[in-house]
Structures are given as structure tokens and as C-alpha cells.
Amino acid sequence: MTSGAAVLDAVFLDRDGTLNVKAPEGYVTRPDDLVLLPGAAAAVRRLNERGVPVLLVTNQRCIARGLLSDAGYAAVAARLRRLLAAAGARLDSEYVCPHDAGHCDCRKPLPGLLRRAAMERPGLDLRRCALVGDTESDVAAGRAVGAATIRLAPMGTSSAADATAPDLAAAVGLLLTG
């Protein structure tokens, strides 16, 4: 892993299943349906307090499928930002793939969203970043650019990630303490 926040250029976070509860029907399509996972806002705030940029990277195929408009996504994203702000936390940037599978290079497990962040943030070295997500496709995107990876999953879950953690708070603890 890392030996502390000083070596982290940024932490990439998946959204659904990492920051918020996954919707039972698969997609969060209304702002009121976005519910933060316990401890998620405090974990983001801990990274913010250490000066580590927190960058959201999320696949939102529901846009390509017509289940959510761009304006609808913006409303859901605004609720996420409000909920985090209420807990003293913030995202530094948000990167969204609105495409269906096979139509782009930004949909995780492909690393396009991470590479875009590196292009937009001068000095960001993806090898000094970490990606935290709840699926193997999140892990694959991080590994493709040499980032450290943590998969949120029950202990003992098999994963290609560098580590697993039960929740975002535990993952942030691993990143900040090594």
C-alpha cells in the first residue's frame, strides 16, 4: 500500500457501493434515492483534512440507456455533494462515464476516466494514486494505470486488488497509515 498521505497524489473513489448505497433496481435515478453509506462522508473528510484530493470516477450507463438524463444525473450529483458538505467533506473533481459498455474508453474497467483526470490535473502521477471501489472492474481500472487498489468487500473475498476492506472508512485508514 502506501506509507502515508504524503505519497498520495489523489484517491479515486467509485460512487455506487463505495460512497452510497447501491439502488435495488441497479441505478440511482432520483436525488432522494441517493443515501450515503455509514462512515463514507467522514472517510472523505479525513482525506480532505490530510490534503489528499478526492476524485469521483463513476460509470453511469443509465444515461446511455435513457433511464436518466444529463440534468437528472446533475441533480443526483448535487445531492451527493450536499450530503458530503453537510458532514464537512467534499469531492475535488467528478469524472463520469455516461456510455454503455463497448462504446468508449472511459467505462471502467478501462482506465479512461483516470487518464482524463491526469491530463486535467498537472502533476498528478497515477502511480502515486489509489482507487477504492466495490467491484473488480474498479480494481482493473486502477491497476491499468499503476495505482494502488482497494476493493470494498467482506474480508476473505478473492480480489485482484492490493487489499480489501469492509468499508470506505477502513480503506481510508489503510491508505493513510500504510
N, C-alpha and C positions, 0 to 999 in steps of 0.2 A: 504494500500500500504506500502511503506517504509518511513522511516523518514530521508532519505538521502543516499548518495553513500557509506558512511562508513559501512552500514549494508548489502550492496550488494556484495556477493562473485563473481557474474558474471551476465551478461544479455545474455540470449539466444535469437537469432533472427532467424526467418524464413527468407527465401530468396524471392521467387516469391510472389509479392503482399505486401511485407514488405520493402525490400531493393530496389527491382527493379520492373519494370512494368511487369505484367503477359503477356505472349505471347498470342495473339489472338487464336492461334491454340492449346494452352494448355501447350506447352513446349518450353523453350528456348534451342534451339539445335545448335545455331551458336553464336560465341562470339559477332559478331556485333549486334545480336538481344537483347543483354543484355543492358538495359537502366535503369540507376538509377532513382528512384522516387525523385521528388523535395524535398530537405532538408534531404534526407536519409544519405548522406555522412557527412553532418555537425552534424547530430544527433549521428552518430557513433563516430565522432571525439570528441564530447562533453563527451561521456562515456570514451573514451581513455584518455582525459585530466584529468578526475577525477580518473583515475587508476582502472576503472572497466573493467575486462576482457569481451570482446565481443566474443561470441561463436555462430557460424552459425550452425543451425540444419535444414536440408532440405530433404524433400522427393523428389527423382528423379526417379520415376517409368519409365521414358522414357528410362533409361538404360536397365532395365529388358525387356522392350518391343522392344529393338533393334533399337530405334529411335536415340540413342546417345551412342557412345562408351565411354569407360573409358577415352580414350585420348580426345575425344570431350568434355566430361564433364570437364576435366582438363583445356582445352582451355577456356571454358566459365568461370570457376572459376578464372583463371588467369586474365581474363578481369575484373571481379568484383574486384579483389584485386588491379589492376592497376587504375581503376576508383576511388576507395576509396583512394588509396595512393595519387592520383593527388589532392585530397581535404584534405590531411593531416590526413586521417583516416586509420584504419586497423582492420582486424579481428584477434583475438588471436588464434583461432582454428576453424576448419571446420569439421562438422560431417554430413555425407551423407548417406541416405538410398537409395540404388540403386534397391531395391526389389519391386515386385508387391505386391499388397495387399494380406494378408494371408500367406506370405512366410517367416516372420521374426518377431522379437520382437522390431525392431528399427523403423518401419514405424509409424509415428505419425498417429493416436492418441496414440499409445503405447509409453512409455517413454524410450525405449532402448537407443536412442541417448543421452539423458540427463544422464542416468545412466552410459553410457560409458565415458562421459566427467568427471563425478565424480570419476570414477575409475582411469582415466588418469591424473587427476589434484588433487594431495593430498591436503587435507584441504578444498576442495570445498564442501560446505554444500548446497544441493539443496534447502533446506528450506530457505536459505538466498539468493536465486537467483530469477530472474524474467524471464519470457518468453513473448516475444512480437511476435504476428503473426496475420495473417488476416483471419484465419478460426477457427471454433470450434474444429477441430482436433488438431490444435496447442495448443489451450487452454486446451484441455483434457490431452495432454502430460504433460504440466506444472502442472496442478492440481494433476495429478497422483503421482508426487514427492513432492508435498507441496510447489512448487514455486509460487510466485505472478504471476498473468497473466494479460496481457493487450491485448485486441483484437482491431486491426485496423479496424474500421467500422464507418459508419456515426453515429453521436450522436443519441441516442434513439434506436439503434439496440439492440435487446434482445440477451444476451450472458451469458454463464456460467463464463465468465472472471471476475476478480476482478474489472476491469474497462475497458472502451472502450476509444479510442482516434481516431481522424480523420487521423492521420499520425504518422510516426515514431518520428518526432521532438516533437510532443505533448506527445507521450508516454514517451520519454526520460525525458521530463520536469516533468511529473508526478513521475517518478522513482527517480529523483534527488532532487525534492523538497517536496515529500510526499503528 
